Amino acid sequence: MVESVVTIRNAGHSYDGRHWQFRDLDLDMKRGDILAILGPNGRGKSTLLRAMAHLLKLNRGMIEVLHTVGFVPQDFAGSFPYSVLDIVLMGRARHVPIFRNPTKTDTAIAMDASWLT
């Protein structure tokens, strides 16, 4: 049996306690699955992604994620003119020791992940 990398059960979130961005959501994602989250504005797509990255606590239900989830918000505005490679390399930060620069291996992994090669 293939292990789930993301498990969501009875998940729901409301910012005001009356209007739900989503609720009663169940999902199992296996390694290699592709997921598209579609819907009108204000329906909880970004809220769900924030909850999956543990940046936001659900009002109900649970989300279990086997690995760390990275999240780059759609309205990201950096202070500097970062390249795509710079942004993807930031996702490697937890693998780079403090006060160190990314290695050639980190750059190769980022290049592969960003399809810049």
C-alpha positions as CSV (number, residue, x, y, z in Angstrom):
1,M,0.0,0.0,0.0
2,V,1.3,3.5,-0.9
3,E,1.6,5.8,2.0
4,S,-0.2,9.2,1.9
5,V,2.0,12.2,1.9
6,V,-0.9,14.5,2.7
7,T,-4.0,13.4,4.7
8,I,-6.8,15.9,5.3
9,R,-9.9,14.9,7.4
10,N,-13.0,16.9,8.0
11,A,-11.0,20.1,7.5
12,G,-12.7,23.5,7.7
13,H,-11.7,27.1,8.3
14,S,-13.6,30.3,8.9
15,Y,-12.0,33.6,9.7
16,D,-15.2,35.1,11.3
17,G,-16.9,31.9,12.7
18,R,-19.9,32.3,10.3
19,H,-18.7,32.1,6.8
20,W,-16.6,29.1,5.8
21,Q,-13.8,29.3,3.3
22,F,-14.0,25.5,3.1
23,R,-15.4,22.8,5.4
24,D,-15.8,19.0,5.6
25,L,-12.8,18.6,3.3
26,D,-11.3,15.1,3.0
27,L,-8.2,14.4,0.9
28,D,-5.5,11.7,0.5
29,M,-2.5,12.5,-1.6
30,K,0.1,9.9,-2.5
31,R,3.7,10.5,-3.8
32,G,3.5,11.5,-7.4
33,D,-0.1,12.7,-7.3
34,I,-0.9,16.1,-8.9
35,L,-3.4,18.3,-7.3
36,A,-5.1,21.4,-8.7
37,I,-7.0,23.6,-6.3
38,L,-9.6,25.6,-8.3
39,G,-12.4,27.9,-7.4
40,P,-13.6,31.5,-7.3
41,N,-11.9,34.2,-5.4
42,G,-12.4,34.2,-1.6
43,R,-13.2,30.5,-1.4
44,G,-10.3,29.3,0.6
45,K,-7.7,28.1,-1.9
46,S,-4.8,30.0,-0.4
47,T,-6.2,29.4,3.1
48,L,-6.0,25.7,2.5
49,L,-2.4,25.9,1.3
50,R,-1.5,28.0,4.3
51,A,-3.0,25.3,6.6
52,M,-1.1,22.6,4.7
53,A,2.1,24.5,5.4
54,H,1.1,24.9,9.1
55,L,1.0,28.7,8.7
56,L,-2.6,28.7,9.8
57,K,-4.6,26.6,12.2
58,L,-7.9,25.0,11.1
59,N,-11.1,25.7,13.0
60,R,-12.0,22.0,12.6
61,G,-10.5,18.8,11.4
62,M,-6.9,17.9,10.8
63,I,-4.1,18.0,8.2
64,E,-1.2,15.6,8.4
65,V,1.8,16.2,6.0
66,L,4.6,13.6,5.8
67,H,7.1,16.2,4.6
68,T,7.6,19.9,5.0
69,V,5.4,22.0,2.7
70,G,6.8,25.2,1.2
71,F,4.4,28.1,0.4
72,V,5.1,31.2,-1.7
73,P,2.1,33.5,-1.6
74,Q,0.7,34.8,-4.8
75,D,1.2,38.4,-3.7
76,F,4.8,38.0,-2.8
77,A,6.7,41.3,-3.2
78,G,10.3,41.1,-2.3
79,S,12.5,44.1,-1.3
80,F,15.1,43.1,-3.9
81,P,14.9,42.0,-7.5
82,Y,15.2,38.2,-6.8
83,S,15.6,35.8,-9.7
84,V,13.5,32.6,-9.9
85,L,16.6,30.7,-8.9
86,D,17.0,32.9,-5.8
87,I,13.4,32.2,-4.7
88,V,13.7,28.5,-5.3
89,L,17.0,28.4,-3.4
90,M,15.3,30.1,-0.4
91,G,13.3,26.8,-0.2
92,R,16.5,25.1,0.5
93,A,17.2,27.3,3.5
94,R,16.6,24.6,6.1
95,H,19.4,22.5,4.5
96,V,22.0,25.3,4.5
97,P,23.9,25.9,7.8
98,I,23.6,29.3,9.4
99,F,26.0,31.9,8.0
100,R,26.7,29.7,5.0
101,N,25.9,30.0,1.3
102,P,24.1,27.4,-0.7
103,T,26.4,24.7,-2.1
104,K,26.7,23.6,-5.7
105,T,24.4,20.7,-4.8
106,D,21.8,23.1,-3.4
107,T,21.9,25.1,-6.6
108,A,21.7,21.9,-8.7
109,I,18.6,20.8,-6.7
110,A,17.0,24.2,-7.1
111,M,17.7,24.3,-10.8
112,D,16.1,20.9,-11.2
113,A,13.1,21.9,-9.1
114,S,12.6,25.2,-11.0
115,W,12.9,23.8,-14.5
116,L,15.6,26.4,-15.3
117,T,18.0,23.9,-16.8
